[in-house]
Amino acid sequence: MILASTVLLLGFAVLSMIDGVYLHLWRYRLWARADSRAEHWLHTGRAVLFAPIVLLVFAAPTAGAALWAGVALLAVDQVLEVLDVLEERGSRETIGGLGSGEYLVHAILVTLRAGAVALALASRPAAAWSLDAPLTIGAHSSTLAFLVLQLVPGAIAVAGLHVWLGARGLAPRAAATS
């Protein structure tokens, strides 16, 4: 289950880079468009959550409070994803809405993420779900742990880029109201 979860997570990460960095930040410049700023900040929240989720859910067989913290971050991420879906129609209206290709990318991303999360959580033994369990139970293969940990620096950089661009996108509006 861990191998399958890791493969799905890595696929999710690659496709997320295409969707999040290429489409959202570069091609459509959502951060710079007044009608897309809310969508950009929802993406920013999800980008900020990705590295801690990777560490708490995928990089090691966490248990107890660490596992439940990961589940809580997954729940917050899910709420942000729902809000993003609700925001996208209005956010993209002036640029013709979401194209079929981007809808397809989003559908594949949801599938990859759900599979990776389900397998990662299902791989935990029952004892891992006890709040007083140690922080980890067992171990992942060092190769899989290494692969997953490689996502963290990039995730932190992408989250920082989202925050920086979001703040930059606000500057023209703030200057216009002064």
Secondary structure as a PSIPRED ss2 file (coil, helix, strand):
# PSIPRED VFORMAT (PSIPRED V4.0)

   1 M C   1.000  0.000  0.000
   2 I H   0.000  1.000  0.000
   3 L H   0.000  1.000  0.000
   4 A H   0.000  1.000  0.000
   5 S H   0.000  1.000  0.000
   6 T H   0.000  1.000  0.000
   7 V H   0.000  1.000  0.000
   8 L H   0.000  1.000  0.000
   9 L H   0.000  1.000  0.000
  10 L H   0.000  1.000  0.000
  11 G H   0.000  1.000  0.000
  12 F H   0.000  1.000  0.000
  13 A H   0.000  1.000  0.000
  14 V H   0.000  1.000  0.000
  15 L H   0.000  1.000  0.000
  16 S H   0.000  1.000  0.000
  17 M H   0.000  1.000  0.000
  18 I H   0.000  1.000  0.000
  19 D H   0.000  1.000  0.000
  20 G H   0.000  1.000  0.000
  21 V H   0.000  1.000  0.000
  22 Y H   0.000  1.000  0.000
  23 L H   0.000  1.000  0.000
  24 H H   0.000  1.000  0.000
  25 L H   0.000  1.000  0.000
  26 W H   0.000  1.000  0.000
  27 R H   0.000  1.000  0.000
  28 Y C   1.000  0.000  0.000
  29 R C   1.000  0.000  0.000
  30 L H   0.000  1.000  0.000
  31 W H   0.000  1.000  0.000
  32 A H   0.000  1.000  0.000
  33 R C   1.000  0.000  0.000
  34 A H   0.000  1.000  0.000
  35 D H   0.000  1.000  0.000
  36 S H   0.000  1.000  0.000
  37 R H   0.000  1.000  0.000
  38 A H   0.000  1.000  0.000
  39 E H   0.000  1.000  0.000
  40 H H   0.000  1.000  0.000
  41 W H   0.000  1.000  0.000
  42 L H   0.000  1.000  0.000
  43 H H   0.000  1.000  0.000
  44 T H   0.000  1.000  0.000
  45 G H   0.000  1.000  0.000
  46 R H   0.000  1.000  0.000
  47 A H   0.000  1.000  0.000
  48 V H   0.000  1.000  0.000
  49 L H   0.000  1.000  0.000
  50 F H   0.000  1.000  0.000
  51 A H   0.000  1.000  0.000
  52 P H   0.000  1.000  0.000
  53 I H   0.000  1.000  0.000
  54 V H   0.000  1.000  0.000
  55 L H   0.000  1.000  0.000
  56 L H   0.000  1.000  0.000
  57 V H   0.000  1.000  0.000
  58 F H   0.000  1.000  0.000
  59 A C   1.000  0.000  0.000
  60 A C   1.000  0.000  0.000
  61 P C   1.000  0.000  0.000
  62 T E   0.000  0.000  1.000
  63 A C   1.000  0.000  0.000
  64 G H   0.000  1.000  0.000
  65 A H   0.000  1.000  0.000
  66 A H   0.000  1.000  0.000
  67 L H   0.000  1.000  0.000
  68 W H   0.000  1.000  0.000
  69 A H   0.000  1.000  0.000
  70 G H   0.000  1.000  0.000
  71 V H   0.000  1.000  0.000
  72 A H   0.000  1.000  0.000
  73 L H   0.000  1.000  0.000
  74 L H   0.000  1.000  0.000
  75 A H   0.000  1.000  0.000
  76 V H   0.000  1.000  0.000
  77 D H   0.000  1.000  0.000
  78 Q H   0.000  1.000  0.000
  79 V H   0.000  1.000  0.000
  80 L H   0.000  1.000  0.000
  81 E H   0.000  1.000  0.000
  82 V H   0.000  1.000  0.000
  83 L H   0.000  1.000  0.000
  84 D H   0.000  1.000  0.000
  85 V H   0.000  1.000  0.000
  86 L H   0.000  1.000  0.000
  87 E H   0.000  1.000  0.000
  88 E H   0.000  1.000  0.000
  89 R H   0.000  1.000  0.000
  90 G H   0.000  1.000  0.000
  91 S H   0.000  1.000  0.000
  92 R H   0.000  1.000  0.000
  93 E H   0.000  1.000  0.000
  94 T H   0.000  1.000  0.000
  95 I H   0.000  1.000  0.000
  96 G C   1.000  0.000  0.000
  97 G C   1.000  0.000  0.000
  98 L C   1.000  0.000  0.000
  99 G C   1.000  0.000  0.000
 100 S H   0.000  1.000  0.000
 101 G H   0.000  1.000  0.000
 102 E H   0.000  1.000  0.000
 103 Y H   0.000  1.000  0.000
 104 L H   0.000  1.000  0.000
 105 V H   0.000  1.000  0.000
 106 H H   0.000  1.000  0.000
 107 A H   0.000  1.000  0.000
 108 I H   0.000  1.000  0.000
 109 L H   0.000  1.000  0.000
 110 V H   0.000  1.000  0.000
 111 T H   0.000  1.000  0.000
 112 L H   0.000  1.000  0.000
 113 R H   0.000  1.000  0.000
 114 A H   0.000  1.000  0.000
 115 G H   0.000  1.000  0.000
 116 A H   0.000  1.000  0.000
 117 V H   0.000  1.000  0.000
 118 A H   0.000  1.000  0.000
 119 L H   0.000  1.000  0.000
 120 A H   0.000  1.000  0.000
 121 L H   0.000  1.000  0.000
 122 A H   0.000  1.000  0.000
 123 S C   1.000  0.000  0.000
 124 R C   1.000  0.000  0.000
 125 P C   1.000  0.000  0.000
 126 A H   0.000  1.000  0.000
 127 A H   0.000  1.000  0.000
 128 A H   0.000  1.000  0.000
 129 W H   0.000  1.000  0.000
 130 S C   1.000  0.000  0.000
 131 L C   1.000  0.000  0.000
 132 D C   1.000  0.000  0.000
 133 A C   1.000  0.000  0.000
 134 P C   1.000  0.000  0.000
 135 L C   1.000  0.000  0.000
 136 T E   0.000  0.000  1.000
 137 I C   1.000  0.000  0.000
 138 G C   1.000  0.000  0.000
 139 A C   1.000  0.000  0.000
 140 H C   1.000  0.000  0.000
 141 S C   1.000  0.000  0.000
 142 S H   0.000  1.000  0.000
 143 T H   0.000  1.000  0.000
 144 L H   0.000  1.000  0.000
 145 A H   0.000  1.000  0.000
 146 F H   0.000  1.000  0.000
 147 L H   0.000  1.000  0.000
 148 V H   0.000  1.000  0.000
 149 L H   0.000  1.000  0.000
 150 Q C   1.000  0.000  0.000
 151 L H   0.000  1.000  0.000
 152 V H   0.000  1.000  0.000
 153 P H   0.000  1.000  0.000
 154 G H   0.000  1.000  0.000
 155 A H   0.000  1.000  0.000
 156 I H   0.000  1.000  0.000
 157 A H   0.000  1.000  0.000
 158 V H   0.000  1.000  0.000
 159 A H   0.000  1.000  0.000
 160 G H   0.000  1.000  0.000
 161 L H   0.000  1.000  0.000
 162 H H   0.000  1.000  0.000
 163 V H   0.000  1.000  0.000
 164 W H   0.000  1.000  0.000
 165 L H   0.000  1.000  0.000
 166 G H   0.000  1.000  0.000
 167 A H   0.000  1.000  0.000
 168 R H   0.000  1.000  0.000
 169 G H   0.000  1.000  0.000
 170 L H   0.000  1.000  0.000
 171 A H   0.000  1.000  0.000
 172 P H   0.000  1.000  0.000
 173 R H   0.000  1.000  0.000
 174 A H   0.000  1.000  0.000
 175 A H   0.000  1.000  0.000
 176 A H   0.000  1.000  0.000
 177 T H   0.000  1.000  0.000
 178 S C   1.000  0.000  0.000
